[in-house]
């Protein structure tokens, strides 16, 4: 069974062909990130226009890379939400049109859930990929960390899961972006903070961990603590504007702040993941989402848990359509409900 996945939840236009839920045949991504860098974040209107321009070429490239023709595609999966409304609309309308015109089954996909399914991709002939050797076992603890989401989810089986906890304010990836902006580091913040942190001391400053309900997270207080720390480092008070911090902070100060922030932000996630592991004793633990590419997160998580963890290829951590096609494959195999191609609507605030 070959599934075409389409993903347009934010600034990446992506298409992929996945066979039987585990074999990656193609993974094409056209990012508009270069258009957003100067704004320090994604501009929804710019992202939507970019999707319109490249959607069809990206799909054609995905089919070509998979050496696949339309009559070999068994179904289409598309991200329904969550995400930017204008961006989601391009992908959903494209998938609906293709499903109607070609008579293909259509599956609506939750973007956050799809990130988890990047871990089920285990075989590919594509160059440059390092996939996990085998799929994760159930029960499975998923640590979902991205720009828009921070969640711990216990999967008892496919489509049978419980959200144990989630962020009550900023997601961890969003906090990375905001702290990077304070320090004058390029967008996106995660890779910039990680690179700068290599030159700093993670123990240079004591930053707080939020005390939340058992498995919930909060990063807004940590973000504010970093702001106050940066202001204090240059001898200014709380009313000093954050936009002027980068020109006053030294390179060494930026490196130490970045390292200290990165360490405590990730430790916040790891503490809750360890707690969930001890309570539920899952057979496997997976990480998913853009922050899953973080080497510091991988280091801390591997050190905290007693079982070996196979991490997804970094190219499958950021937004992509392979994860969408993988989840759609399992929906098709396990006879989950199809979407109506004449009525499927976007859900920008969709949750698990």
N, C-alpha and C positions, 0 to 999 in steps of 0.2 A: 504494500500500500504506500503510495507516494502522495505526500501532502505539500501543497504550496502554502507557505506562511507569509503574511503581510503585516508589517509593524510600522506605525506612524504616530506613536503616542506623544513624541516630543520633537526633537530636531534631527533624528535619524530616519531616513527613508530606507526601509529594509525589506528584502524578500529572500526566501530560502526554500529549498526543497529538502524534505526529510523523509526517509523511507522507514516504515515500521516503527517509528518513534525513537530509534536509536542511531540510524545511519545517516550522517550528514552528507548530503550530495552537493549542496551549494549554500553559500551564505554571503549575500551581496548587501553592502551597506553604503549609502551615500549620505554623509553627514553635512549639515549646514553650520557646524560649530564655528567655522572661521568667520561666518557672517555675524555671529553673536558675541565674539570675544571682546570687541571694543565696548560693548554695552555691559559687560560683566555678568551676563546671564542670557537666557533664551528669550527672544522677543517673539511672542506668539504669531503675530502677523507675518513676520519674515519666515518663520519656520513653515507656516502653512503654504506660503507661495513657493517655497523651495520644494515641498512635497509635490505640488502640482507639476512642477517642471520636470522632476526626475522619476516620478512614480512608475510610469510605463517602461522607460529604459531600464530601471532597476529590476523589474519583473522579468523583462526579456533576458537580462544578463543572468539572473538566477536560473532560468530555464536552460540557457545555453551552457552555463557552468556545470549543470547537472546532466547535460546531454539528454534532456528530457523534452518531449513534445506535449502539447496540451492534452492529447488523447491519453497520455500516460498518467496524468494527474487525476487522482481519485477524489480529492476533496480540497477545499480551501479553508484556511484558518486565518482570522484577522483580529487584531487587537480592538476590542470594543471600548475599553477603558481600563484603568483611569488614565488621564492625560490631558493635554491641551485640546479643547473642543475643536478648533479649526484643523489641527493636525489629525486628530482621530477621524474627522469627517472625510478627509481625502482617502485614507486607507479603507474605511468601511464602505464608502460609495464605490470605490474601485472593486473591492471584493464582491459586493452585491451585484454589480454589473457583470463581472466575470462569471459568477455563479449562475446568474440568469441566462446569459448568452451561451454559456457552454454546458449548462445542465449539470453543474457540479454541486454536491452537498457543501453547505457552508457552516462553519463553527465559529461562534463568538468566543473570544479569548480574553480572560482577565490578565492584564499585563504583569501584575505582581506575581500571580500564580505561575505565569509562564516563565519568569526568571528562575523559579525552582526547577523547572523541567529542562533547563540547559544542562543539568546534572545527569540527565538520562541519555545524553548523546555520548556514545562510546566508540563509534567506528567512523572513520572518514578516510578518503583518499586525497583530500585537499591538502596542499602543502602548508606548513607553518602552524598546524594545530597540534596541541598536546591534550588529548581527551582522557578522561578517567578510564581505567581499564574495565570497569563493570558498573552497572547501574546501582544506585543506592538501594538498600533493603528497608522494608517497613517493619516496625514503626520507625519513622524518620523525623528527626528534628531539623527544621529549616530555619536558618538564620538569614533573614532577608534584609539587606542593607543597601540603600540606594539614595539618590538625590531627593526622592519624594517619600520614601518609606523606610521604616525600621520596625521589623516585626519578628516575633518568634512564633513559629507555627508547628504544631505536632500533626504529622500525617500518619494516620493508621493504615491507610491504603490510598490508592488513587481516588480523588474526589471525596475522601472521607477525612476531614481534618478539623482541627480546632485552633483558632488564633489564641495563643496563650497571653500575649502582650504586644504592645506597640507603643510608638512614641505619642506623647500627649501634646507635642508642639512641633518643633523642627525635627525633620529626619536628619540622620547623621550626615548624609551627603550634602544636605542644605547647610548644615552647620559648617562643614568644611569650606563650602563656597563663600559663606559670609566671613569666616575668619581669614580666608585668603584675601578677600577684598580689603579687610582692615589692614593687612600687612602689605598691600600693594602687589600681591602675587597674581599671576594670570589665571583667568577662568579656563577650564574648570578647576575648582579648588583642590579636589582630592589629590591629583597627581602633583600639583604645584606645592601643596603642603608637604607631601611625602618627599619630594626632591629637596626642599629646603630643610626639612627635618634631619636629613642625613648629615648636615653640617652642625646640628645643634645638640644640646644636652636635654634628654627627655625628663631628667630629674631637676632641671634648673629651677622650675617653679612648681609650687603645689597648687593645683587647680581642683575645684570641687566635683564630686560625683553627685548627681541628683538622687535623692531618696524618694523613690516612687513605690506604687503598689508592686506586688511581687515580681511580675514580669514586664512591667511597663518601663518606658524610657522617657527622658526629658533632656533636651540639649540647649534650651533657651538660656537657662541659668549659666551653663558653661560658656556659652557664647558671650554673655554679658561679663562674666568673670575675665575672659580674655581681653575684652575691651577695656575694663578697668585696669588690668595688669599693664596693657600697652600704654595707657595714659600715664600710669604711675612711673613706668620706665623712663619716660621723657620729662618727668617732673610736672605733669599737668593734672588738672582736676577733672571730675566727671563730665564737665560741660565742654571739654575740648572736643572738637568735631572729629569723628572717625575718619573722614575723608582726608584729613591732614596728617594722619599718623604715619603713612608710609614714608613721607619725606623727612620725618624726624627720627624714626627708628633706624638704628644701625643694622648692618647685615647680620652681625652676631646676635643682636637682640631678636631680630626676626626669626633666625634659625632656632634659638632657644624657645621662643614662644611657640613656633610651629611644632617643634618636637614635643614639648610639654602638652600642648593641646591634643596632638594626634594620639599620644600615649593614653591620656585619660579618656578621650572620646571613645577609643576602641576598647579600653578596659571596661567601660560602662556596658558595652554590648557583651563582652566576654563574661563578665560576672553573672549576667542573667542567663546566658547560654549554659554556663556551668551548672547553675542552679536547676535549670530545666532538665539537663542531662541527668543530674543526680536524682531528680524526682521521677522521671519517666523512663529512664534506662532504654533509650532508643537503640536500635541496631545500627543506625547510621546517622551522621550529622552532615548536612550540606549547607553551603553558603551560596547566596544568590544576590544579584544586583550589582550595580556599578562598583560599590565599595568592596565587593568580594575580591576585586583585583588587587586590593591593598596588601602589600607584603607584610606590613606591620600587623594587620588583622590576621593574616594567615599564620604568622609567627606566634602571636598571643593565643590564638585558638588552639593550635596544635600543642602548645605547651600546657594549656589548661585542661584538655580532655584526654582520657586514657586510651582512646581508640584512634586508629589512623584515619585521616581525613583526606579524601581525594578531591582536589579543587578543580572547578571548571577552568577551561582555557580563558585567559583574560579577555580574548575577543568575544567570548560568550557571556561575559559578566555585564558589559555595557549593553545598551538596547540593541537587539538584533531580532531577526525574524526566524532564526533557527529554533529558538525557544518556543516561539508561537506555533511553528509547524510541529514541534515535538509534542506539545500539549494537545494540539488538535488531533494528532495521530492517536493518542491514547483515548481521546473522546470518541473517535471513530471506532476504534477497536473494542471499546467497552460500551458501545451503543448509548452514549450520552445524547441528549436531545440536540438536534440540528437547529440552526437559526433560520428564520424565514428571510430569504434574500429580498423579499418585497417590503419587509417591515423592520429589519434590524436597525436599531438606533444606537448612537454613541451614548456612553455613560461616563462623562469626564470624572465623576466622583465615585466610580465603582470601587467597592471594597471586597476583600475576601470574605 
